[in-house]
Amino acid sequence: MKDNINVLDEINKGSSMGTDAVDCVLKKVEDKKLKKVLEDLHKKYENIIRKINKIYSKYNKDKTPHETNMMNKVMTWYGVEMKTLNDTSNSKIAELILQGLNMGIIEGKKIYNSKQMDMKVKSIVKEYIDMQEEYVEVLKKFL
């Protein structure tokens, strides 16, 4: 099923963007509680990336999962830098991460509801969505 490869690629890209965004904001966070939440979120994204890498060769023997390209990484960094230039408060940092989480949830649900995929792949997509929904609730407390 071609959709399995596309789904894994998209979830891997979303998770890579998540780790990139968290990396960008972590340097600006001084609050220990928020820092811990963001570090845990980063680990959850990395765990999803590991799961994708573990099963990807079942669907595509020749390649590795797609990641975010350098331009997207630069744009993420630039966006975080500009939006936190004058405000590095917990509220601002939480807001930025929440925006990314919400985009990930929307894309994840579109994929989950419209693509044909194996149960293993579907399980990873569900984990991706559920994890982000969980962190939306956690980060709301920092607004």
C-alpha positions as CSV (number, residue, x, y, z in Angstrom):
1,M,0.0,0.0,0.0
2,K,1.5,3.3,-1.2
3,D,-0.4,5.2,1.5
4,N,1.7,3.5,4.3
5,I,4.8,5.1,2.9
6,N,3.2,8.5,2.5
7,V,1.6,8.4,5.9
8,L,4.9,7.4,7.6
9,D,6.7,10.2,5.7
10,E,4.1,12.8,6.8
11,I,4.1,11.8,10.4
12,N,7.9,11.7,10.4
13,K,8.0,15.2,9.0
14,G,5.5,16.5,11.5
15,S,7.5,14.9,14.4
16,S,10.8,16.3,13.0
17,M,9.2,19.7,12.9
18,G,8.0,19.3,16.4
19,T,11.5,18.4,17.7
20,D,13.0,21.3,15.7
21,A,10.5,23.8,17.2
22,V,11.0,22.5,20.8
23,D,14.8,22.8,20.3
24,C,14.4,26.4,19.2
25,V,12.3,27.4,22.2
26,L,14.1,25.4,24.9
27,K,17.1,27.8,24.9
28,K,14.7,30.6,25.8
29,V,12.9,28.8,28.7
30,E,14.0,29.6,32.2
31,D,11.0,28.1,34.1
32,K,11.9,24.5,35.2
33,K,8.4,23.2,35.0
34,L,7.9,24.4,31.4
35,K,11.4,23.2,30.5
36,K,10.5,19.7,31.8
37,V,7.2,19.7,29.8
38,L,9.0,20.7,26.6
39,E,11.8,18.1,27.2
40,D,9.2,15.4,27.7
41,L,7.4,16.5,24.5
42,H,10.7,16.4,22.6
43,K,11.2,12.8,23.8
44,K,7.7,11.8,22.7
45,Y,8.3,13.1,19.2
46,E,11.7,11.3,19.1
47,N,9.9,8.1,20.2
48,I,7.5,8.4,17.3
49,I,10.4,9.0,14.9
50,R,12.1,5.9,16.3
51,K,8.9,3.8,15.7
52,I,8.6,5.0,12.2
53,N,12.3,4.2,11.4
54,K,11.8,0.8,12.9
55,I,9.0,-0.2,10.5
56,Y,9.7,2.0,7.5
57,S,11.9,-0.6,5.7
58,K,8.8,-2.9,5.6
59,Y,7.2,-0.5,3.2
60,N,10.2,1.0,1.4
61,K,13.4,-0.9,1.3
62,D,15.4,1.7,-0.5
63,K,14.9,4.9,1.4
64,T,14.6,6.4,4.8
65,P,11.6,8.5,6.0
66,H,11.3,12.0,4.8
67,E,12.3,14.7,7.3
68,T,12.0,18.4,7.3
69,N,14.3,20.1,4.8
70,M,16.8,22.8,5.8
71,M,14.6,25.6,4.6
72,N,11.8,24.5,6.9
73,K,14.2,24.3,9.8
74,V,15.5,27.8,9.1
75,M,11.9,29.1,8.8
76,T,11.0,27.5,12.1
77,W,14.0,29.0,13.8
78,Y,13.4,32.4,12.3
79,G,9.7,32.3,13.2
80,V,10.5,31.5,16.8
81,E,13.3,34.1,17.0
82,M,11.0,36.8,15.6
83,K,8.0,35.9,17.8
84,T,10.1,35.8,21.0
85,L,12.3,38.8,20.3
86,N,10.5,40.9,22.9
87,D,8.6,38.2,24.8
88,T,10.1,35.0,26.1
89,S,7.5,34.5,28.8
90,N,6.0,31.1,29.6
91,S,2.8,32.2,28.0
92,K,4.4,33.2,24.7
93,I,6.5,30.0,24.5
94,A,3.4,27.9,25.3
95,E,1.4,29.7,22.7
96,L,4.0,29.1,20.0
97,I,4.2,25.4,20.8
98,L,0.4,25.1,21.0
99,Q,0.1,26.5,17.5
100,G,2.4,23.8,16.2
101,L,0.7,21.1,18.2
102,N,-2.7,22.2,16.8
103,M,-1.4,22.1,13.2
104,G,0.0,18.6,13.9
105,I,-3.3,17.4,15.3
106,I,-5.2,18.7,12.3
107,E,-2.8,17.1,9.8
108,G,-2.7,13.9,11.8
109,K,-6.5,13.6,11.9
110,K,-6.8,14.3,8.1
111,I,-4.3,11.5,7.5
112,Y,-6.0,9.2,10.0
113,N,-9.5,9.7,8.5
114,S,-8.6,9.7,4.8
115,K,-5.8,7.3,4.2
116,Q,-5.7,3.5,3.9
117,M,-3.0,2.1,6.1
118,D,-1.9,-1.0,7.9
119,M,-2.8,-1.3,11.6
120,K,0.8,-0.7,12.7
121,V,1.0,2.6,10.7
122,K,-2.5,3.6,11.9
123,S,-1.4,3.0,15.5
124,I,1.6,5.3,15.1
125,V,-0.7,8.0,13.6
126,K,-3.1,7.6,16.5
127,E,-0.2,7.9,19.0
128,Y,1.0,11.0,17.2
129,I,-2.5,12.7,17.5
130,D,-3.1,11.6,21.1
131,M,0.3,12.7,22.3
132,Q,-0.2,16.2,20.8
133,E,-3.7,16.5,22.2
134,E,-2.3,15.5,25.6
135,Y,0.3,18.3,25.4
136,V,-2.2,20.9,24.3
137,E,-3.9,20.4,27.6
138,V,-0.7,20.4,29.6
139,L,0.6,23.6,27.9
140,K,-2.7,25.5,28.3
141,K,-1.8,25.8,32.0
142,F,1.2,28.0,31.0
143,L,-0.8,30.6,29.0
